[in-house]
């Protein structure tokens, strides 16, 4: 029967705080690498947030222009030519 490896350390260990959560095990090289990578990732994200770079960069400001409905443009081809004969408007009749 093979002997168990006495030097074996798991990558994750149960938390000692009485919860059912697992934590990185710094005694395992992979666990230590995960700890270091997590800290580096958090540091880079904090730097990017502070400098407003990458995904935290504010959107580029575009100049405001009114919608077409508020500022219509008229085509001169569609407009009728004004008549030369005067016609009374309905509001001016007495």
Rosetta blueprint (number, residue, H / E / L):
1 X L
2 X L
3 X L
4 X L
5 X L
6 X L
7 X L
8 X L
9 X L
10 X L
11 X L
12 X E
13 X E
14 X E
15 X L
16 X L
17 X L
18 X L
19 X L
20 X L
21 X L
22 X E
23 X E
24 X E
25 X L
26 X L
27 X L
28 X L
29 X H
30 X H
31 X H
32 X H
33 X H
34 X H
35 X H
36 X H
37 X H
38 X H
39 X H
40 X H
41 X H
42 X H
43 X H
44 X H
45 X H
46 X H
47 X H
48 X H
49 X H
50 X H
51 X H
52 X L
53 X L
54 X H
55 X H
56 X H
57 X L
58 X L
59 X L
60 X L
61 X L
62 X L
63 X L
64 X L
65 X L
66 X L
67 X L
68 X L
69 X L
70 X L
71 X L
72 X L
73 X L
74 X L
75 X L
76 X L
77 X L
78 X L
79 X L
80 X L
81 X L
82 X L
83 X L
84 X L
85 X L
86 X L
87 X L
88 X L
89 X L
90 X H
91 X H
92 X H
93 X L
94 X L
